[in-house]
Amino acid sequence: MNDRNHDDGSKKVKNIAAVLYLLVLTFLVGGSYLHQQSTDSAQVPATTAAQP
């Protein structure tokens, strides 16, 4: 019976680690996407203003 409790705790820790991993990955990908969008939008007026 002690073995089962250990397995449940291990499963809980793995699930928490997986959720944290997904949150960090989402934060990194989302931040990269937002940074790219802000960089692209900042360059658009500069290229259109340079054209005659």
C-alpha positions in Angstrom: 0.0 0.0 0.0 2.9 2.3 0.7 4.1 1.7 -2.9 0.8 3.0 -4.3 1.0 6.2 -2.3 4.5 6.8 -3.7 3.3 6.2 -7.2 0.4 8.7 -6.7 2.8 11.3 -5.4 5.3 10.7 -8.3 2.4 11.1 -10.8 1.3 14.3 -9.2 4.9 15.7 -9.3 5.2 14.7 -13.0 1.9 16.4 -13.8 2.9 19.6 -12.0 6.2 19.6 -13.9 4.5 19.1 -17.2 2.1 22.0 -16.6 4.9 24.3 -15.5 6.9 23.3 -18.6 3.9 24.1 -20.8 3.4 27.5 -19.1 7.1 28.4 -19.6 7.0 27.2 -23.2 3.9 29.2 -23.9 5.4 32.3 -22.3 8.6 32.0 -24.4 6.8 31.4 -27.7 4.1 34.0 -27.0 6.8 36.6 -26.0 8.8 35.8 -29.2 5.6 36.2 -31.3 4.6 39.5 -29.7 8.2 40.8 -30.1 8.2 39.9 -33.7 4.9 41.5 -34.3 6.0 44.7 -32.6 9.2 44.7 -34.6 7.3 44.1 -37.9 4.8 46.9 -37.2 7.5 49.3 -36.2 9.3 48.7 -39.6 6.2 49.1 -41.8 5.8 52.9 -41.4 9.6 53.4 -41.9 9.5 51.6 -45.2 6.3 53.2 -46.5 7.6 56.7 -45.5 10.8 56.2 -47.4 9.0 55.5 -50.7 8.2 58.6 -52.8 
